[in-house]
Amino acid sequence: MTKAVKDNNRVNTLIGVLNTDGETIKQAHASPTTHILNTMGAVGGSDYGNDEAGRDPNRVTTMLAASSSDGVTAVPLYIDLNNFLLIKST
């Protein structure tokens, strides 16, 4: 299981859950040169039913977003096997 990396001030990096199982903790990666988050456009996906934040071995929570349907339901953020944060393409 992946652990959230911490900076010198003990601030956590972004972690989410793997898009193929909705449980495995994955780190999101960014380019060290451009400081741009690696993302992948996605047109669809699976809902693995767990709408609670996962936790790494150090109890750091994965990231959640508010549902675009109602603005209040928590939605786990998915990261693929290549550490790209999945973003809906419209």
N, CA, C and O atoms as a printed pandas DataFrame, in Angstrom:
     atom_number atom_name residue_name chain_id  residue_number  x_coord  y_coord  z_coord
0              1         N          MET        A               1    0.838   -1.183    0.000
1              2        CA          MET        A               1    0.000    0.000    0.000
2              3         C          MET        A               1    0.878    1.238    0.000
3              4         O          MET        A               1    1.882    1.292    0.709
4              5         N          THR        A               2    0.511    2.209   -0.774
5              6        CA          THR        A               2    1.243    3.461   -0.885
6              7         C          THR        A               2    1.010    4.343    0.342
7              8         O          THR        A               2   -0.081    4.350    0.913
8              9         N          LYS        A               3    2.030    5.075    0.733
9             10        CA          LYS        A               3    1.909    6.067    1.801
10            11         C          LYS        A               3    2.015    7.455    1.181
11            12         O          LYS        A               3    2.726    7.647    0.195
12            13         N          ALA        A               4    1.311    8.415    1.758
13            14        CA          ALA        A               4    1.428    9.798    1.301
14            15         C          ALA        A               4    2.826   10.311    1.614
15            16         O          ALA        A               4    3.312   10.163    2.735
16            17         N          VAL        A               5    3.467   10.913    0.624
17            18        CA          VAL        A               5    4.766   11.542    0.833
18            19         C          VAL        A               5    4.522   12.856    1.565
19            20         O          VAL        A               5    3.518   13.527    1.327
20            21         N          LYS        A               6    5.439   13.222    2.452
21            22        CA          LYS        A               6    5.318   14.483    3.192
22            23         C          LYS        A               6    6.489   15.397    2.837
23            24         O          LYS        A               6    7.602   14.931    2.595
24            25         N          ASP        A               7    6.222   16.709    2.810
25            26        CA          ASP        A               7    7.308   17.658    2.577
26            27         C          ASP        A               7    8.025   17.951    3.895
27            28         O          ASP        A               7    7.727   17.331    4.916
28            29         N          ASN        A               8    8.965   18.891    3.875
29            30        CA          ASN        A               8    9.736   19.215    5.081
30            31         C          ASN        A               8    8.887   19.807    6.205
31            32         O          ASN        A               8    9.306   19.817    7.362
32            33         N          ASN        A               9    7.698   20.299    5.866
33            34        CA          ASN        A               9    6.780   20.841    6.871
34            35         C          ASN        A               9    5.721   19.819    7.278
35            36         O          ASN        A               9    4.758   20.161    7.964
36            37         N          ARG        A              10    5.900   18.556    6.854
37            38        CA          ARG        A              10    4.997   17.445    7.168
38            39         C          ARG        A              10    3.620   17.591    6.535
39            40         O          ARG        A              10    2.630   17.078    7.056
40            41         N          VAL        A              11    3.564   18.305    5.390
41            42        CA          VAL        A              11    2.323   18.438    4.631
42            43         C          VAL        A              11    2.237   17.256    3.665
43            44         O          VAL        A              11    3.211   16.922    2.989
44            45         N          ASN        A              12    1.067   16.632    3.609
45            46        CA          ASN        A              12    0.883   15.446    2.771
46            47         C          ASN        A              12    0.728   15.793    1.299
47            48         O          ASN        A              12    0.226   16.857    0.939
48            49         N          THR        A              13    1.174   14.860    0.455
49            50        CA          THR        A              13    0.921   14.969   -0.977
50            51         C          THR        A              13   -0.455   14.386   -1.284
51            52         O          THR        A              13   -1.079   13.766   -0.423
52            53         N          LEU        A              14   -0.923   14.587   -2.512
53            54        CA          LEU        A              14   -2.237   14.140   -2.929
54            55         C          LEU        A              14   -2.241   12.627   -3.162
55            56         O          LEU        A              14   -1.433   12.102   -3.928
56            57         N          ILE        A              15   -3.159   11.942   -2.490
57            58        CA          ILE        A              15   -3.366   10.520   -2.728
58            59         C          ILE        A              15   -4.846   10.289   -3.004
59            60         O          ILE        A              15   -5.711   11.001   -2.495
60            61         N          GLY        A              16   -5.111    9.283   -3.817
61            62        CA          GLY        A              16   -6.480    8.889   -4.141
62            63         C          GLY        A              16   -6.550    7.382   -4.140
63            64         O          GLY        A              16   -5.673    6.713   -3.595
64            65         N          VAL        A              17   -7.596    6.840   -4.753
65            66        CA          VAL        A              17   -7.737    5.386   -4.821
66            67         C          VAL        A              17   -7.632    4.920   -6.263
67            68         O          VAL        A              17   -7.981    5.646   -7.194
68            69         N          LEU        A              18   -7.149    3.709   -6.430
69            70        CA          LEU        A              18   -6.934    3.132   -7.750
70            71         C          LEU        A              18   -8.262    2.968   -8.474
71            72         O          LEU        A              18   -9.240    2.486   -7.902
72            73         N          ASN        A              19   -8.284    3.376   -9.742
73            74        CA          ASN        A              19   -9.526    3.354  -10.510
74            75         C          ASN        A              19  -10.002    1.949  -10.867
75            76         O          ASN        A              19  -11.132    1.797  -11.332
76            77         N          THR        A              20   -9.192    0.928  -10.670
77            78        CA          THR        A              20   -9.618   -0.428  -11.021
78            79         C          THR        A              20  -10.220   -1.203   -9.857
79            80         O          THR        A              20  -10.837   -2.248  -10.063
80            81         N          ASP        A              21  -10.045   -0.695   -8.622
81            82        CA          ASP        A              21  -10.661   -1.399   -7.493
82            83         C          ASP        A              21  -11.311   -0.469   -6.466
83            84         O          ASP        A              21  -12.067   -0.934   -5.613
84            85         N          GLY        A              22  -11.031    0.833   -6.530
85            86        CA          GLY        A              22  -11.637    1.783   -5.606
86            87         C          GLY        A              22  -11.125    1.703   -4.185
87            88         O          GLY        A              22  -11.695    2.327   -3.290
88            89         N          GLU        A              23  -10.040    0.934   -3.949
89            90        CA          GLU        A              23   -9.531    0.758   -2.590
90            91         C          GLU        A              23   -8.030    0.995   -2.446
91            92         O          GLU        A              23   -7.586    1.610   -1.476
92            93         N          THR        A              24   -7.257    0.511   -3.402
93            94        CA          THR        A              24   -5.800    0.621   -3.312
94            95         C          THR        A              24   -5.377    2.085   -3.343
95            96         O          THR        A              24   -5.800    2.831   -4.226
96            97         N          ILE        A              25   -4.547    2.504   -2.387
97            98        CA          ILE        A              25   -4.093    3.894   -2.302
98            99         C          ILE        A              25   -3.018    4.142   -3.361
99           100         O          ILE        A              25   -2.074    3.364   -3.494
100          101         N          LYS        A              26   -3.174    5.247   -4.119
101          102        CA          LYS        A              26   -2.211    5.630   -5.154
102          103         C          LYS        A              26   -1.851    7.099   -4.981
103          104         O          LYS        A              26   -2.681    7.913   -4.574
104          105         N          GLN        A              27   -0.600    7.426   -5.296
105          106        CA          GLN        A              27   -0.148    8.816   -5.291
106          107         C          GLN        A              27   -0.413    9.444   -6.650
107          108         O          GLN        A              27   -0.257    8.789   -7.681
108          109         N          ALA        A              28   -0.811   10.702   -6.657
109          110        CA          ALA        A              28   -0.872   11.465   -7.902
110          111         C          ALA        A              28    0.520   12.040   -8.138
111          112         O          ALA        A              28    1.189   12.460   -7.194
112          113         N          HIS        A              29    0.953   12.059   -9.382
113          114        CA          HIS        A              29    2.277   12.588   -9.716
114          115         C          HIS        A              29    2.165   13.895  -10.488
115          116         O          HIS        A              29    1.160   14.157  -11.149
116          117         N          ALA        A              30    3.205   14.706  -10.395
117          118        CA          ALA        A              30    3.303   15.965  -11.130
118          119         C          ALA        A              30    4.703   16.072  -11.715
119          120         O          ALA        A              30    5.644   15.447  -11.227
120          121         N          SER        A              31    4.825   16.867  -12.757
121          122        CA          SER        A              31    6.126   17.086  -13.383
122          123         C          SER        A              31    6.982   17.966  -12.478
123          124         O          SER        A              31    6.540   19.041  -12.072
124          125         N          PRO        A              32    8.207   17.527  -12.152
125          126        CA          PRO        A              32    9.076   18.362  -11.320
126          127         C          PRO        A              32    9.596   19.592  -12.065
127          128         O          PRO        A              32   10.069   20.542  -11.442
128          129         N          THR        A              33    9.509   19.575  -13.384
129          130        CA          THR        A              33    9.970   20.709  -14.186
130          131         C          THR        A              33    8.904   21.783  -14.336
131          132         O          THR        A              33    9.175   22.972  -14.165
132          133         N          THR        A              34    7.675   21.348  -14.659
133          134        CA          THR        A              34    6.596   22.310  -14.917
134          135         C          THR        A              34    5.653   22.492  -13.736
135          136         O          THR        A              34    4.870   23.441  -13.705
136          137         N          HIS        A              35    5.725   21.582  -12.760
137          138        CA          HIS        A              35    4.840   21.598  -11.588
138          139         C          HIS        A              35    3.379   21.412  -11.982
139          140         O          HIS        A              35    2.479   21.912  -11.307
140          141         N          ILE        A              36    3.147   20.689  -13.083
141          142        CA          ILE        A              36    1.792   20.412  -13.557
142          143         C          ILE        A              36    1.405   18.998  -13.149
143          144         O          ILE        A              36    2.167   18.050  -13.343
144          145         N          LEU        A              37    0.205   18.870  -12.579
145          146        CA          LEU        A              37   -0.313   17.582  -12.151
146          147         C          LEU        A              37   -0.578   16.708  -13.365
147          148         O          LEU        A              37   -1.177   17.166  -14.338
148          149         N          ASN        A              38   -0.135   15.444  -13.319
149          150        CA          ASN        A              38   -0.416   14.502  -14.403
150          151         C          ASN        A              38   -1.874   14.068  -14.312
151          152         O          ASN        A              38   -2.307   13.531  -13.292
152          153         N          THR        A              39   -2.626   14.303  -15.380
153          154        CA          THR        A              39   -4.039   13.936  -15.412
154          155         C          THR        A              39   -4.331   13.146  -16.674
155          156         O          THR        A              39   -3.593   13.224  -17.657
156          157         N          MET        A              40   -5.407   12.392  -16.636
157          158        CA          MET        A              40   -5.853   11.626  -17.784
158          159         C          MET        A              40   -7.327   11.917  -17.966
159          160         O          MET        A              40   -8.112   11.793  -17.026
160          161         N          GLY        A              41   -7.708   12.309  -19.184
161          162        CA          GLY        A              41   -9.116   12.541  -19.473
162          163         C          GLY        A              41   -9.876   11.234  -19.481
163          164         O          GLY        A              41   -9.423   10.255  -20.073
164          165         N          ALA        A              42  -11.011   11.208  -18.839
165          166        CA          ALA        A              42  -11.823   10.002  -18.771
166          167         C          ALA        A              42  -13.254   10.341  -19.159
167          168         O          ALA        A              42  -13.793   11.359  -18.724
168          169         N          VAL        A              43  -13.862    9.506  -19.963
169          170        CA          VAL        A              43  -15.242    9.742  -20.385
170          171         C          VAL        A              43  -16.231    8.925  -19.565
171          172         O          VAL        A              43  -17.433    9.186  -19.607
172          173         N          GLY        A              44  -15.749    7.962  -18.836
173          174        CA          GLY        A              44  -16.622    7.129  -18.018
174          175         C          GLY        A              44  -15.810    6.414  -16.961
175          176         O          GLY        A              44  -14.583    6.511  -16.942
176          177         N          GLY        A              45  -16.464    5.723  -16.113
177          178        CA          GLY        A              45  -15.749    5.012  -15.075
178          179         C          GLY        A              45  -16.671    4.136  -14.279
179          180         O          GLY        A              45  -17.863    4.031  -14.571
180          181         N          SER        A              46  -16.122    3.513  -13.281
181          182        CA          SER        A              46  -16.884    2.620  -12.426
182          183         C          SER        A              46  -17.016    3.238  -11.050
183          184         O          SER        A              46  -16.118    3.932  -10.573
184          185         N          ASP        A              47  -18.146    2.975  -10.420
185          186        CA          ASP        A              47  -18.358    3.391   -9.045
186          187         C          ASP        A              47  -18.217    2.144   -8.189
187          188         O          ASP        A              47  -19.026    1.222   -8.297
188          189         N          TYR        A              48  -17.197    2.107   -7.338
189          190        CA          TYR        A              48  -16.965    0.942   -6.509
190          191         C          TYR        A              48  -17.735    0.989   -5.200
191          192         O          TYR        A              48  -17.529    0.147   -4.326
192          193         N          GLY        A              49  -18.633    1.982   -5.057
193          194        CA          GLY        A              49  -19.559    2.004   -3.941
194          195         C          GLY        A              49  -19.040    2.521   -2.624
195          196         O          GLY        A              49  -19.825    2.733   -1.700
196          197         N          ASN        A              50  -17.732    2.734   -2.504
197          198        CA          ASN        A              50  -17.186    3.227   -1.247
198          199         C          ASN        A              50  -17.052    4.738   -1.332
199          200         O          ASN        A              50  -16.139    5.247   -1.984
200          201         N          ASP        A              51  -17.952    5.456   -0.681
201          202        CA          ASP        A              51  -17.936    6.916   -0.749
202          203         C          ASP        A              51  -17.277    7.544    0.469
203          204         O          ASP        A              51  -17.537    8.700    0.801
204          205         N          GLU        A              52  -16.422    6.775    1.132
205          206        CA          GLU        A              52  -15.653    7.291    2.258
206          207         C          GLU        A              52  -14.185    7.347    1.865
207          208         O          GLU        A              52  -13.721    6.551    1.048
208          209         N          ALA        A              53  -13.466    8.281    2.444
209          210        CA          ALA        A              53  -12.042    8.422    2.143
210          211         C          ALA        A              53  -11.275    7.204    2.641
211          212         O          ALA        A              53  -11.478    6.741    3.764
212          213         N          GLY        A              54  -10.387    6.692    1.786
213          214        CA          GLY        A              54   -9.490    5.632    2.218
214          215         C          GLY        A              54   -8.381    6.237    3.069
215          216         O          GLY        A              54   -8.217    7.456    3.105
216          217         N          ARG        A              55   -7.627    5.392    3.750
217          218        CA          ARG        A              55   -6.517    5.859    4.580
218          219         C          ARG        A              55   -5.289    5.018    4.293
219          220         O          ARG        A              55   -5.370    3.801    4.131
220          221         N          ASP        A              56   -4.134    5.701    4.232
221          222        CA          ASP        A              56   -2.878    4.981    4.047
222          223         C          ASP        A              56   -2.441    4.385    5.389
223          224         O          ASP        A              56   -3.117    4.587    6.397
224          225         N          PRO        A              57   -1.314    3.651    5.416
225          226        CA          PRO        A              57   -0.884    3.029    6.679
226          227         C          PRO        A              57   -0.629    4.019    7.820
227          228         O          PRO        A              57   -0.630    3.632    8.988
228          229         N          ASN        A              58   -0.409    5.297    7.483
229          230        CA          ASN        A              58   -0.201    6.330    8.506
230          231         C          ASN        A              58   -1.483    7.086    8.830
231          232         O          ASN        A              58   -1.447    8.112    9.510
232          233         N          ARG        A              59   -2.618    6.581    8.346
233          234        CA          ARG        A              59   -3.945    7.163    8.589
234          235         C          ARG        A              59   -4.185    8.478    7.858
235          236         O          ARG        A              59   -5.093    9.225    8.222
236          237         N          VAL        A              60   -3.376    8.778    6.820
237          238        CA          VAL        A              60   -3.605    9.953    5.973
238          239         C          VAL        A              60   -4.752    9.619    5.025
239          240         O          VAL        A              60   -4.748    8.561    4.398
240          241         N          THR        A              61   -5.732   10.513    4.917
241          242        CA          THR        A              61   -6.904   10.236    4.081
242          243         C          THR        A              61   -6.643   10.554    2.612
243          244         O          THR        A              61   -5.855   11.436    2.270
244          245         N          THR        A              62   -7.335    9.802    1.759
245          246        CA          THR        A              62   -7.323   10.083    0.332
246          247         C          THR        A              62   -8.194   11.310    0.071
247          248         O          THR        A              62   -8.969   11.724    0.933
248          249         N          MET        A              63   -8.063   11.885   -1.117
249          250        CA          MET        A              63   -8.819   13.083   -1.458
250          251         C          MET        A              63  -10.239   12.731   -1.887
251          252         O          MET        A              63  -10.488   11.683   -2.483
252          253         N          LEU        A              64  -11.158   13.632   -1.568
253          254        CA          LEU        A              64  -12.559   13.522   -1.968
254          255         C          LEU        A              64  -12.954   14.812   -2.675
255          256         O          LEU        A              64  -12.336   15.858   -2.474
256          257         N          ALA        A              65  -13.977   14.725   -3.493
257          258        CA          ALA        A              65  -14.559   15.911   -4.125
258          259         C          ALA        A              65  -16.054   15.894   -3.823
259          260         O          ALA        A              65  -16.605   14.859   -3.449
260          261         N          ALA        A              66  -16.706   17.039   -3.986
261          262        CA          ALA        A              66  -18.160   17.098   -3.825
262          263         C          ALA        A              66  -18.814   16.661   -5.129
263          264         O          ALA        A              66  -18.328   16.993   -6.210
264          265         N          SER        A              67  -19.904   15.925   -5.035
265          266        CA          SER        A              67  -20.619   15.426   -6.203
266          267         C          SER        A              67  -21.121   16.572   -7.075
267          268         O          SER        A              67  -21.626   17.574   -6.568
268          269         N          SER        A              68  -20.977   16.417   -8.397
269          270        CA          SER        A              68  -21.509   17.420   -9.322
270          271         C          SER        A              68  -23.030   17.333   -9.405
271          272         O          SER        A              68  -23.669   18.245   -9.930
272          273         N          SER        A              69  -23.620   16.252   -8.899
273          274        CA          SER        A              69  -25.078   16.093   -8.929
274          275         C          SER        A              69  -25.787   16.884   -7.842
275          276         O          SER        A              69  -26.794   17.545   -8.095
276          277         N          ASP        A              70  -25.241   16.808   -6.608
277          278        CA          ASP        A              70  -25.937   17.487   -5.512
278          279         C          ASP        A              70  -25.061   18.455   -4.723
279          280         O          ASP        A              70  -25.572   19.200   -3.886
280          281         N          GLY        A              71  -23.766   18.459   -4.971
281          282        CA          GLY        A              71  -22.870   19.393   -4.302
282          283         C          GLY        A              71  -22.517   19.051   -2.870
283          284         O          GLY        A              71  -21.787   19.801   -2.222
284          285         N          VAL        A              72  -23.019   17.935   -2.359
285          286        CA          VAL        A              72  -22.734   17.584   -0.969
286          287         C          VAL        A              72  -22.217   16.158   -0.767
287          288         O          VAL        A              72  -21.512   15.895    0.208
288          289         N          THR        A              73  -22.550   15.247   -1.661
289          290        CA          THR        A              73  -22.110   13.865   -1.520
290          291         C          THR        A              73  -20.619   13.761   -1.800
291          292         O          THR        A              73  -20.131   14.299   -2.794
292          293         N          ALA        A              74  -19.893   13.067   -0.920
293          294        CA          ALA        A              74  -18.449   12.877   -1.103
294          295         C          ALA        A              74  -18.184   11.852   -2.199
295          296         O          ALA        A              74  -18.825   10.802   -2.254
296          297         N          VAL        A              75  -17.227   12.175   -3.073
297          298        CA          VAL        A              75  -16.859   11.299   -4.182
298          299         C          VAL        A              75  -15.348   11.078   -4.129
299          300         O          VAL        A              75  -14.585   12.041   -4.217
300          301         N          PRO        A              76  -14.900    9.818   -3.986
301          302        CA          PRO        A              76  -13.462    9.545   -3.978
302          303         C          PRO        A              76  -12.829    9.887   -5.335
303          304         O          PRO        A              76  -13.451    9.688   -6.379
304          305         N          LEU        A              77  -11.607   10.395   -5.318
305          306        CA          LEU        A              77  -10.886   10.689   -6.556
306          307         C          LEU        A              77  -10.086    9.464   -6.962
307          308         O          LEU        A              77   -9.392    8.864   -6.142
308          309         N          TYR        A              78  -10.189    9.091   -8.256
309          310        CA          TYR        A              78   -9.507    7.913   -8.774
310          311         C          TYR        A              78   -8.192    8.306   -9.446
311          312         O          TYR        A              78   -8.083    9.344  -10.098
312          313         N          ILE        A              79   -7.205    7.439   -9.260
313          314        CA          ILE        A              79   -5.880    7.583   -9.875
314          315         C          ILE        A              79   -5.584    6.272  -10.591
315          316         O          ILE        A              79   -5.850    5.198  -10.052
316          317         N          ASP        A              80   -5.026    6.352  -11.823
317          318        CA          ASP        A              80   -4.780    5.123  -12.568
318          319         C          ASP        A              80   -3.431    4.500  -12.219
319          320         O          ASP        A              80   -2.694    5.032  -11.389
320          321         N          LEU        A              81   -3.113    3.380  -12.847
321          322        CA          LEU        A              81   -1.875    2.650  -12.565
322          323         C          LEU        A              81   -0.619    3.464  -12.862
323          324         O          LEU        A              81    0.444    3.178  -12.313
324          325         N          ASN        A              82   -0.731    4.484  -13.734
325          326        CA          ASN        A              82    0.406    5.334  -14.080
326          327         C          ASN        A              82    0.501    6.577  -13.209
327          328         O          ASN        A              82    1.277    7.486  -13.504
328          329         N          ASN        A              83   -0.283    6.623  -12.136
329          330        CA          ASN        A              83   -0.311    7.734  -11.177
330          331         C          ASN        A              83   -0.874    9.021  -11.762
331          332         O          ASN        A              83   -0.495   10.115  -11.344
332          333         N          PHE        A              84   -1.787    8.889  -12.738
333          334        CA          PHE        A              84   -2.477   10.035  -13.321
334          335         C          PHE        A              84   -3.830   10.187  -12.623
335          336         O          PHE        A              84   -4.592    9.225  -12.524
336          337         N          LEU        A              85   -4.123   11.390  -12.142
337          338        CA          LEU        A              85   -5.437   11.704  -11.585
338          339         C          LEU        A              85   -6.438   11.703  -12.727
339          340         O          LEU        A              85   -6.205   12.358  -13.744
340          341         N          LEU        A              86   -7.546   10.986  -12.588
341          342        CA          LEU        A              86   -8.531   10.905  -13.660
342          343         C          LEU        A              86   -9.476   12.099  -13.587
343          344         O          LEU        A              86  -10.039   12.408  -12.537
344          345         N          ILE        A              87   -9.634   12.763  -14.734
345          346        CA          ILE        A              87  -10.458   13.962  -14.856
346          347         C          ILE        A              87  -11.511   13.707  -15.929
347          348         O          ILE        A              87  -11.191   13.200  -17.004
348          349         N          LYS        A              88  -12.756   14.051  -15.645
349          350        CA          LYS        A              88  -13.819   13.860  -16.635
350          351         C          LYS        A              88  -13.636   14.819  -17.794
351          352         O          LYS        A              88  -13.471   16.024  -17.602
352          353         N          SER        A              89  -13.667   14.269  -19.006
353          354        CA          SER        A              89  -13.610   15.085  -20.224
354          355         C          SER        A              89  -15.032   15.425  -20.648
355          356         O          SER        A              89  -15.913   14.566  -20.678
356          357         N          THR        A              90  -15.232   16.692  -20.973
357          358        CA          THR        A              90  -16.584   17.085  -21.427
358          359         C          THR        A              90  -16.502   17.650  -22.814
359          360         O          THR        A              90  -17.522   18.041  -23.382
